[in-house]
Amino acid sequence: MTGPGARGAELEALEVDLLLEGVARQWGFDLRSRSRPQLLRRLRHHLREERLDSFSSLQGRVLHDAEAMDALLRTLSCTPPALFSEAAFFRDFRARVVPVLRTWPSVRVWHAGCGTGEDSYALAILLHEEGLWGKCRLYASDASEGLLADARTGVLPLPTDEDARRYLEAGGKGALSDYYTRDGNWALLQPKLRDRIFFTQHNLATDGSFNEFHVIVCRDTLLTFNRALHNHVHGRLFESLARFGFLCLGRKETVARTPHAGAYEALEDCGRIYRRVA
């Protein structure tokens, strides 16, 4: 006989399945292939934040309200919370990627899964300091239009001393405060950074490639994807990356066991920065 606990778990699983099916059909965001344990943790957290008592209640809200759908996507986002959130990545990027970019007449960069834009703006600051910003076009994409709307404003929480420390650890050549104007507890990033970033809605799970890029940054975005979707997205990134271009992943990610692993070489001592060689 099935006990009450087991029946409750079965009901929850059914509600989650219906929620994900409804989101895919109504809004086109297919979350069904995401890693189930991580997805459940984030969904349960969202229930608490929204003060709802069931996934069925959440389904009713997100299917009828675009703002509620965006709020859900925000919860599921892996957006870094601050500028230069992983100083080691930006330091490695300066040391090993920037010298190659200097040899190219123009540079197209895609930041896939940009969230509210912290990493995009940090990369813009880096490229500006290295004298490359004038020949770069940085495309930043995310599945959530709500996150993109925040990113486009160029308004971030006022950087802290810790943020300034990470900027210097990342190889910063001035002061982080040189790049924003303070407005109370907020920072408005300079127009020279905002004007060359093109924020666009793009769903990695369902949308195709839209250009060929010299650099693709996709850090921690794939952590919640299951193996099948993970491999599918890696195929999309491979298709979008020019030969000898650079793929930048998060520190817990790797191209190993992906369909195109043999086409990349890892940059020595650079964590998760790979170069497409085939």
C-alpha positions in Angstrom: 0.0 0.0 0.0 1.2 3.5 -0.8 1.6 5.7 2.3 0.6 9.3 2.7 4.1 10.5 2.2 4.5 8.7 -1.1 1.2 9.9 -2.3 2.2 13.5 -1.4 5.4 13.1 -3.4 3.5 11.7 -6.4 1.1 14.6 -6.3 3.9 17.1 -6.1 5.6 15.5 -9.1 2.4 15.6 -11.0 1.8 19.3 -10.2 5.4 20.1 -11.3 5.0 18.2 -14.5 1.8 20.1 -15.3 3.4 23.4 -14.4 6.4 22.8 -16.7 4.2 21.6 -19.5 2.0 24.7 -19.2 4.9 27.1 -19.2 6.4 25.4 -22.3 3.1 25.6 -24.2 2.0 29.1 -23.1 5.3 30.9 -23.0 7.7 28.8 -25.0 10.2 28.4 -22.1 10.9 24.6 -21.9 12.1 23.9 -18.4 11.3 20.2 -18.6 14.8 19.1 -19.4 16.5 20.9 -16.5 18.1 19.0 -13.7 15.2 17.9 -11.5 16.8 18.3 -8.0 18.0 21.8 -8.6 14.8 22.8 -10.4 12.7 21.5 -7.4 14.8 23.4 -4.9 14.4 26.7 -6.8 10.7 26.1 -7.4 10.1 25.4 -3.7 12.0 28.6 -2.8 9.8 30.5 -5.3 6.7 29.1 -3.7 7.8 30.4 -0.3 8.7 33.8 -1.8 5.3 34.1 -3.5 3.5 32.8 -0.4 1.8 30.0 -2.4 0.9 26.6 -1.0 1.1 24.4 -4.1 2.6 24.2 -7.6 -0.9 24.2 -9.0 -1.4 27.7 -7.5 1.8 28.8 -9.1 0.8 27.3 -12.5 -2.5 29.3 -12.4 -0.6 32.5 -11.8 2.2 32.2 -14.3 0.0 31.0 -17.2 -2.1 34.1 -17.0 0.4 36.7 -16.0 3.6 37.6 -17.9 5.0 39.4 -14.9 4.6 36.3 -12.8 6.3 34.3 -15.5 9.3 36.7 -15.4 9.4 36.5 -11.6 9.7 32.7 -12.0 12.5 33.0 -14.5 14.3 35.4 -12.2 14.2 32.7 -9.4 15.6 30.1 -11.9 18.3 32.4 -13.1 22.0 31.8 -12.1 22.8 35.5 -12.5 26.0 36.7 -10.7 25.0 39.1 -7.9 27.8 41.7 -8.5 30.4 43.1 -10.9 33.5 40.9 -11.3 31.9 38.1 -9.3 34.7 35.7 -10.1 37.9 37.7 -10.3 40.0 34.8 -11.5 38.0 34.4 -14.7 38.5 38.0 -15.7 42.1 37.9 -14.8 42.6 34.9 -17.0 40.6 36.5 -19.8 42.9 39.5 -19.7 46.1 37.4 -19.7 45.2 34.8 -22.4 42.3 36.0 -24.5 42.9 39.7 -24.8 46.3 39.4 -26.6 44.6 37.4 -29.3 41.7 39.8 -29.7 44.2 42.6 -30.3 45.3 40.8 -33.5 41.8 40.8 -35.0 40.3 43.7 -36.8 36.9 43.4 -35.1 35.5 41.2 -32.3 32.0 39.9 -31.8 31.2 38.7 -28.3 28.1 36.8 -27.2 27.3 36.6 -23.5 24.6 33.8 -23.3 22.5 33.8 -20.1 23.4 37.4 -19.1 20.7 37.8 -16.5 20.7 41.3 -15.1 24.0 42.1 -16.9 26.6 42.2 -14.2 29.1 40.0 -16.1 28.3 41.8 -19.3 29.2 45.1 -17.9 32.3 43.7 -16.1 33.5 42.4 -19.5 32.8 45.8 -21.1 34.9 47.5 -18.4 37.7 45.0 -19.1 37.6 45.4 -22.9 37.5 49.2 -22.5 40.6 49.2 -20.3 42.4 47.0 -22.7 41.7 49.4 -25.6 39.4 46.9 -27.4 36.0 48.3 -26.7 35.9 50.4 -29.8 36.1 47.4 -32.1 33.9 45.1 -30.1 30.2 44.4 -30.4 28.9 42.6 -27.3 25.5 40.8 -27.6 24.0 39.8 -24.3 21.1 37.4 -24.2 18.7 35.8 -21.8 15.4 34.0 -21.9 13.8 36.4 -19.5 12.7 39.8 -20.9 12.3 41.0 -17.3 15.9 40.3 -16.5 16.9 42.0 -19.8 14.9 45.1 -18.9 16.8 45.5 -15.7 20.1 44.9 -17.5 19.4 47.6 -20.2 19.0 50.3 -17.6 22.7 50.1 -16.6 21.6 50.6 -13.0 23.2 48.3 -10.4 23.3 48.3 -6.6 26.1 50.6 -5.5 29.4 48.6 -5.5 30.9 47.7 -2.2 34.5 47.7 -1.0 34.4 43.9 -1.7 33.4 44.6 -5.3 36.2 47.1 -5.7 38.7 44.6 -4.3 37.5 41.9 -6.8 37.9 44.5 -9.6 41.5 45.0 -8.7 42.1 41.3 -8.3 40.7 40.9 -11.9 43.5 43.2 -13.1 41.6 46.4 -13.0 43.7 49.4 -14.1 41.9 52.2 -12.4 39.1 52.5 -9.8 35.8 50.8 -10.2 34.1 54.1 -9.3 35.5 55.6 -12.6 32.8 53.7 -14.4 29.6 54.8 -12.7 27.8 57.8 -11.3 26.4 57.4 -7.8 22.7 58.0 -7.1 21.9 57.2 -3.5 22.4 53.4 -3.1 22.5 52.8 -6.8 25.2 53.1 -9.5 24.5 54.3 -13.1 27.0 52.9 -15.4 28.6 55.2 -17.9 26.9 55.5 -21.4 30.2 54.4 -23.1 29.7 51.0 -21.5 25.9 50.7 -22.1 25.9 51.9 -25.7 27.9 49.0 -27.2 26.0 46.2 -25.5 23.0 44.8 -27.4 20.6 43.1 -25.0 18.4 40.6 -26.8 15.9 37.9 -25.8 17.2 34.4 -26.7 16.3 31.0 -25.2 19.3 28.7 -25.4 17.0 25.6 -25.1 14.8 26.4 -28.1 16.3 29.2 -30.3 18.9 28.8 -33.0 22.2 30.5 -33.6 22.0 34.2 -34.7 25.6 35.0 -35.6 29.2 33.8 -35.6 31.2 35.0 -32.6 34.8 35.2 -31.7 34.1 34.9 -28.0 31.2 33.2 -26.3 30.7 33.6 -22.5 28.2 31.2 -21.0 29.2 30.9 -17.3 27.1 28.8 -14.9 24.0 29.0 -17.1 24.0 25.3 -18.0 24.4 24.0 -14.5 20.6 23.3 -14.1 20.3 21.5 -17.5 20.1 17.8 -17.7 22.6 15.9 -19.9 20.4 15.9 -23.0 19.7 19.6 -22.9 23.3 20.3 -21.8 24.6 18.6 -25.0 22.0 20.3 -27.2 23.0 23.7 -26.0 26.7 22.9 -26.4 26.0 22.1 -30.0 24.4 25.5 -30.4 27.4 27.2 -28.8 29.8 25.2 -31.1 27.8 26.3 -34.2 28.0 29.9 -33.1 31.7 30.0 -32.4 34.2 31.0 -35.1 37.3 28.7 -35.5 40.0 29.7 -33.1 37.3 31.6 -31.1 37.1 31.3 -27.3 34.4 29.6 -25.2 34.3 30.7 -21.6 32.4 28.5 -19.1 31.9 28.6 -15.3 34.4 27.1 -12.9 32.2 24.0 -12.3 31.7 23.4 -16.0 33.7 21.7 -18.8 33.4 20.7 -22.4 34.4 17.1 -21.5 31.7 14.5 -22.4 30.0 17.0 -24.7 29.5 16.1 -28.4 32.2 18.6 -29.6 34.8 18.1 -26.8 37.5 17.1 -29.4 37.1 20.4 -31.2 38.4 22.5 -28.2 41.7 22.9 -26.4 41.8 24.2 -22.8 44.0 27.2 -22.2 46.6 26.2 -19.7 46.1 27.6 -16.2 42.9 29.3 -17.2 40.2 27.3 -15.6 37.3 27.0 -18.0 38.4 29.0 -21.0 38.6 26.9 -24.2 39.7 27.6 -27.8 38.0 26.1 -30.7 40.7 24.5 -32.9 38.6 22.3 -35.2 
